[in-house]
Amino acid sequence: MPDATRAAIVRALGDLWANGCPVPAPEHQERLADVGVRRWRSVARRHRGRRPSTDQRIQDLVRGLVAAFELDRALVGPLVRDYECVARAIAGVMTSAE
């Protein structure tokens, strides 16, 4: 991944944190960026033979982020909305970089 893309994702996550989103804490932003990019780029492997829409890709990204950062996915509850904000920020950067 180009450093500019990764830096743009980290900046977007920093903006979310500054605006009150609890998921992209500064100590997690680098890893969120890495996990998010890897998940975004590998979507075709999980959706063989289909071309998922942007919303489907974002939901796939949410599932990947939750799996990577939460010990028990069942306990995420309303926090999943914050993961969706993170996923949309990552998707926005990745879409503009493609």
N, C-alpha and C positions, 0 to 999 in steps of 0.2 A: 504494500500500500504506500502510495506516495506520502511523504511526511506532511505535505500541505493538507491532504485529506484527513489524516489522523489529527493534525492540529486543529482543523476546522471542527471536527467532531468533539474534541476536548473543549474547545471554546463554547460550542453549543451546549455541552453538558454543564459547563461552568455557568452559563447564563441560566439554565434551568435551576441549578442549585441556588443561584443568587435570587431567583424569583420564587423560592420556597419549595421546590420539588425535593423530597427527602431522599430519593434514590441515588442521584449522582453526586454523592459526597466527594469532596476533593480527593480523598485517599482511594476512591474507586473509579475515578474518571478514566484513567489510562486503561485499566482492565475492561471497563465497560466498552470503551472504544474498540479494543482488540477483539473482545467476544462479539460485539455487534457487527463489526466488519466481516469477521470470519463467518458468522451466521448468515449475513446478508448475501455473501458471495456463494455460499454453498446451498442455497435454497433449491436449486434444480435437482440436487441429489435426493432431497426429501420429497420432491413433487415430480417424480419421474413421469414423463409423458404429458405433463400438464404445464401450462404457463400461468402461474398464479398472478392475480391482480396485485396492485400495490397494497391494498388493504389486507389481502391474504398474506403478503410478504411481511407486512408490519406485525400481524398477529403471530406469524411464525417467529419473528424476531423477539416478540414479547415472551413467547414460550422458551426460547433459548436463553434469554437474559434471566428469567425467573429460575430456570434450571441451573444456571451457572452461579447465581448469587443467593438463592434461598435454600436452606436446608430441607424444609418441608413445603413443597409447592401448595399443599392444601391449606396452609396457614397464611398465605399471602393476602387473601381477601381483598378489601378495597384498595390496598397498595398496588394492585395490578394496574389501576388507572395511572399511577405514577410511572410504572414500567412502560405503559403505552406512550406517555409523553417522551420518555427517553428513546423508545423505539422510533417514534416519529421524527425526533431530532436527528437520529443517526440516519434514518431513511432519507431525510431531506438532503443531508450532505452527500450521501452515497448516490442519490439520484442525480444531483447536480454535477457530480464528479464523473458519472458514466458517459 
